[in-house]
Amino acid sequence: MSERIRGQIWRDGQKIDGFELGKVSDCIEDDRLLVWADLECPTHETMTRLADELDLDPFAVEDTTATAERVKTISYAHHTFLMVYAVTMTDDGGARDSDRAERGAPARPADRAKAFDLHRISVFIKKNALITVRLSEGFDIDQVTDRWDEIGGEQYGIGALLHGLLDVVVDGHFDAVQRLDDAIEDLEGSLFDEKVASRTLQRETYDLRKDLVLLRRVVLPMREVIGSIQRRRFDNEAPPELDPHFSDLYDHAIRAAEWTESLRDMITTVFETNLSLADARLNTVMKKLTAWAAIIAVPTAITGFYGQNVPYPGYDRLLGFITSTVLIVALVIGLYVSFRRRDWL
């Protein structure tokens, strides 16, 4: 993965051609300017230089480069720090895991889900500057810039830029939840399909539960992140005109969180139903085996009795053979009819 740096500077709502990361610190004191910088797979030297120029808190920089961190928002003395996870759909998660295992590469959080990828986005907000840091490729940052153009990012300043970014993130969460919802519905339809092996259902259920647990870790905390932004407004940098937008975004975050909670109940129900069906199938098999054992025991008992080495009625006569045969057939038919009525066969 190679480092990629991009950004944009606006002056009085108009885009300024050309961008350099070193200019960000010079633009912060100018209220007429609005700055966005995006660092994809930055090197340690780049992060160190950025932290020195913008006076970023060392703990925030450490969280940005750490292996795994939770979703959160923290206000430091000179800036605000957010960490969120964007979700993108994928259809080759299993193949990617195998490839990384063969190369001996360590598994990243994004590789542990089969239905989607996670992309951690660290956000630094300082006055009129928004800096995003991404440690992995795959997230299309152009979606964010397009969203800024739709809501007029240059008009409402940092608040609009932050709203556009979080709006794209929450929309990705909805797509992932929808994907899992559809997968769980398909799994429910397979529960009563006798052609689907029980082991296959168990494996698919386990994979879906694993993906859902991973998704819940990044979806549920978004409510607190957006709620915190609404309460603080970043020192009036988010104007009142954006309140309806953030309220709508907060509502979407709540809906996504509630949806994941309902999916957890659904996958638990599927898992328990699968176990109950397995027990029911086992009971049915045991009933059938018991019924057939009883049917087979009748001719065995009769032929065993007539195999005694002592004289008995019909001994050494054709009538005895006919009698035993008729008795076997009559009893076996009687048992079979009786078991069928009890639904044992």
C-alpha positions in Angstrom: 0.0 0.0 0.0 1.4 3.3 -1.1 0.9 6.7 0.6 -1.6 9.0 -1.1 -2.4 12.6 0.0 -5.1 14.8 -1.5 -7.1 17.7 -0.3 -8.9 20.9 -1.2 -8.9 24.5 0.0 -11.9 26.9 -0.4 -11.7 30.7 -0.1 -15.0 32.4 0.4 -16.8 29.3 -1.0 -14.6 29.1 -4.1 -12.2 26.3 -4.7 -8.5 27.2 -4.9 -6.4 25.2 -7.4 -3.4 23.3 -6.0 -3.0 21.7 -2.6 0.0 20.9 -0.4 -0.1 19.3 3.1 2.4 21.8 4.4 -0.1 24.7 3.6 -2.7 23.4 6.1 -1.1 25.0 9.1 -0.8 28.4 7.3 -4.5 28.3 6.4 -5.9 27.6 9.9 -5.8 31.2 11.1 -7.6 32.6 8.0 -11.3 32.5 8.6 -12.0 33.0 5.0 -10.5 29.7 4.2 -11.8 26.1 4.5 -9.4 23.3 4.4 -9.7 19.5 3.9 -6.8 17.1 3.7 -7.0 13.3 3.2 -4.2 11.0 4.0 -4.5 7.4 2.7 -2.0 4.9 4.1 0.3 7.6 5.5 3.9 6.9 6.5 5.1 7.4 10.0 7.1 10.5 8.9 4.0 12.1 7.3 2.0 11.6 10.5 4.8 13.0 12.6 5.1 16.1 10.4 1.3 16.6 10.4 1.2 16.3 14.2 3.9 18.8 14.7 2.5 21.3 12.3 -1.1 21.2 13.7 -0.1 20.6 17.3 -2.2 17.3 17.4 -2.4 15.5 20.7 0.0 12.5 20.9 -2.7 10.2 22.2 -5.0 11.0 19.2 -2.1 10.3 16.8 -1.4 7.1 18.6 -5.0 6.0 18.3 -4.9 6.8 14.6 -1.9 4.4 13.9 -2.9 1.7 16.5 -3.9 -1.8 15.2 -7.5 -1.6 16.4 -9.5 1.1 18.1 -13.2 1.6 18.9 -15.6 4.2 17.5 -15.3 7.4 19.6 -15.1 11.2 19.7 -12.7 13.1 22.0 -12.2 16.8 22.6 -8.6 17.8 23.2 -7.3 21.2 24.0 -6.6 22.3 20.5 -8.7 20.0 18.3 -11.5 17.4 18.2 -10.8 13.8 17.3 -13.2 11.3 15.9 -12.8 7.7 14.8 -15.4 5.9 12.7 -15.6 2.9 10.5 -16.8 3.0 6.9 -18.3 -0.2 5.5 -18.1 -1.4 1.9 -19.7 -4.4 0.4 -17.6 -7.3 -0.9 -18.2 -10.7 -2.4 -14.7 -12.2 -2.1 -14.0 -11.9 1.6 -13.3 -15.7 2.0 -10.8 -15.8 -0.9 -9.0 -12.7 0.4 -8.6 -14.4 3.8 -7.1 -17.5 2.2 -4.7 -15.3 0.2 -3.5 -13.5 3.2 -3.1 -16.7 5.2 -1.0 -18.2 2.4 1.2 -15.1 2.4 1.6 -15.3 6.2 0.1 -11.8 6.5 -1.6 -10.9 9.8 -5.4 -10.7 9.6 -6.8 -7.2 9.8 -10.3 -6.4 11.2 -11.6 -5.8 7.7 -10.7 -9.3 6.7 -12.7 -11.1 9.4 -16.0 -10.4 7.8 -17.2 -12.2 4.6 -20.0 -9.8 3.6 -18.2 -6.5 4.0 -15.0 -4.6 4.6 -14.3 -2.2 7.4 -12.2 1.0 6.7 -11.2 3.0 9.8 -11.3 6.7 9.3 -9.6 9.0 11.8 -10.8 12.6 11.7 -9.1 15.7 13.2 -11.1 18.9 13.4 -9.2 22.1 14.1 -10.9 25.4 13.6 -11.5 25.6 9.8 -9.6 22.4 8.9 -10.8 18.9 8.5 -8.1 16.1 8.2 -9.1 12.5 7.5 -6.6 9.7 7.9 -7.3 6.2 6.4 -4.9 3.2 7.0 -6.4 1.0 4.3 -7.4 1.2 0.7 -10.9 0.4 -0.7 -13.0 3.3 0.6 -14.1 5.7 -2.1 -13.4 9.1 -0.7 -15.0 10.7 -3.8 -18.4 9.8 -2.4 -17.7 12.2 0.4 -16.6 15.1 -1.9 -19.7 14.5 -4.0 -21.9 14.7 -0.8 -20.2 17.9 0.1 -21.1 19.4 -3.2 -24.8 18.3 -2.7 -25.2 20.0 0.6 -22.9 23.0 -0.1 -19.8 22.2 2.0 -18.2 25.5 1.3 -21.3 27.4 2.5 -21.6 25.9 6.0 -17.9 25.3 6.8 -16.5 22.4 8.8 -19.9 21.3 10.0 -21.1 20.6 6.5 -17.8 18.7 5.7 -18.2 16.6 8.8 -21.9 15.9 8.1 -21.1 14.8 4.5 -18.5 12.4 5.7 -20.6 10.9 8.5 -23.6 10.7 6.1 -21.6 8.5 3.7 -20.4 6.3 6.6 -24.0 5.8 8.0 -25.3 5.0 4.5 -22.6 2.3 4.3 -23.8 0.9 7.6 -27.3 0.7 6.2 -26.1 -1.2 3.2 -24.3 -3.7 5.3 -27.2 -4.2 7.7 -29.5 -4.8 4.6 -27.0 -7.4 3.3 -27.1 -9.3 6.5 -30.9 -9.0 6.8 -31.3 -10.6 3.3 -28.8 -13.3 4.2 -30.6 -14.2 7.4 -33.9 -14.3 5.5 -32.4 -16.7 3.0 -31.1 -18.8 5.9 -34.5 -18.9 7.5 -35.9 -20.2 4.2 -33.3 -23.0 4.2 -34.2 -24.2 7.7 -37.1 -26.5 6.6 -35.4 -27.6 3.3 -34.5 -31.2 3.7 -32.0 -31.0 0.9 -29.7 -28.6 2.9 -27.3 -30.3 5.2 -27.5 -29.4 8.8 -23.7 -28.8 8.9 -24.1 -26.3 6.1 -26.8 -24.4 8.0 -24.7 -24.4 11.2 -21.7 -23.0 9.3 -23.7 -20.3 7.6 -25.3 -19.3 10.9 -21.9 -19.0 12.6 -20.5 -16.9 9.8 -23.5 -14.5 9.9 -23.3 -14.2 13.7 -19.6 -13.4 13.4 -20.3 -10.7 10.8 -23.1 -9.3 12.8 -21.0 -9.0 16.0 -18.3 -7.2 14.0 -20.9 -4.8 12.4 -22.5 -4.0 15.8 -19.2 -2.8 17.2 -19.0 0.0 14.6 -22.7 0.8 14.2 -24.0 1.1 17.8 -21.5 3.7 18.9 -22.3 6.0 16.0 -25.3 7.2 18.0 -23.1 8.6 20.7 -20.7 10.2 18.2 -23.4 12.1 16.3 -25.2 13.0 19.5 -21.9 14.5 20.9 -21.5 16.5 17.7 -25.0 17.9 18.0 -24.4 18.9 21.6 -21.1 20.6 21.0 -21.5 22.1 17.5 -17.7 22.5 17.5 -17.7 26.0 19.0 -20.4 27.3 16.6 -18.5 26.1 13.6 -21.6 24.1 12.6 -24.3 26.7 12.1 -27.9 26.3 13.1 -28.9 25.7 9.5 -27.2 22.2 9.8 -29.3 21.2 12.8 -32.0 19.4 10.7 -29.3 17.6 8.8 -27.6 16.3 11.9 -30.9 15.4 13.4 -31.8 13.4 10.4 -28.3 11.8 10.5 -28.8 10.9 14.2 -32.2 9.3 13.3 -30.5 7.2 10.6 -27.8 6.1 13.1 -30.5 5.1 15.6 -32.4 3.1 12.9 -29.2 1.3 11.9 -28.5 0.5 15.5 -32.0 -0.8 16.2 -31.9 -2.8 13.0 -28.7 -4.6 14.1 -30.3 -5.4 17.4 -33.3 -7.0 15.7 -30.9 -8.9 13.5 -29.2 -10.3 16.5 -32.5 -11.6 17.8 -33.3 -13.1 14.3 -29.9 -14.9 14.1 -30.4 -16.2 17.6 -33.8 -17.5 16.7 -32.4 -19.2 13.6 -29.7 -20.8 15.6 -32.1 -22.1 18.2 -34.6 -23.2 15.6 -31.9 -25.2 13.8 -31.0 -27.0 17.0 -34.7 -27.7 17.8 -35.2 -29.1 14.3 -32.1 -31.3 14.7 -33.6 -32.6 17.9 -37.0 -33.2 16.2 -35.3 -35.0 13.3 -33.4 -37.2 15.8 -36.6 -38.1 17.7 -38.3 -39.0 14.4 -35.4 -41.2 13.4 -35.5 -42.9 16.9 -39.2 -43.5 16.6 -38.8 -45.1 13.2 -35.9 -47.3 14.3 -37.9 -48.4 17.4 -41.0 -49.2 15.3 -39.0 -51.2 12.8 -37.2 -53.0 15.6 -40.5 -54.0 17.1 -41.8 -55.2 13.7 -38.6 -57.3 13.1 -38.8 -58.7 16.6 -42.1 -60.4 16.0 -41.0 -62.8 13.2 -37.7 -63.3 15.1 -39.6 -64.4 18.2 -42.0 -66.7 16.4 -39.3 -68.4 14.3 -37.2 -68.7 17.3 -40.0 -70.4 19.2 -40.7 -72.8 16.4 -37.1 -73.6 16.3 -37.2 -75.4 19.7 -36.0 -78.9 19.8 -39.1 -80.2 21.5 -42.5 -81.3 19.9 -45.1 -78.6 19.6 -48.5 -78.3 17.9 -48.0 -78.8 14.2 -44.5 -80.2 14.7 -43.1 -81.9 11.6 -46.2 -81.0 9.7 -47.1 -78.6 6.8 -49.8 -77.1 9.0 -47.3 -75.9 11.5 -45.3 -74.0 8.9 -48.5 -72.5 7.5 -49.6 -71.5 11.0 -46.3 -69.8 11.9 -46.2 -67.9 8.5 -49.7 -66.6 8.9 -49.1 -65.6 12.4 -45.9 -63.7 11.4 -47.6 -61.8 8.6 -50.7 -61.0 10.6 -48.7 -59.6 13.6 -46.3 -57.6 11.4 -49.2 -56.0 9.4 -51.0 -55.2 12.7 -47.9 -53.5 14.2 -47.2 -51.6 11.0 -50.8 -50.2 10.8 -50.7 -49.3 14.5 -47.4 -47.5 14.2 -48.5 -45.6 11.1 -51.6 -44.4 13.0 -49.3 -43.0 15.8 -47.0 -41.4 13.1 -44.1 -43.5 14.2 -43.4 -44.6 10.6 
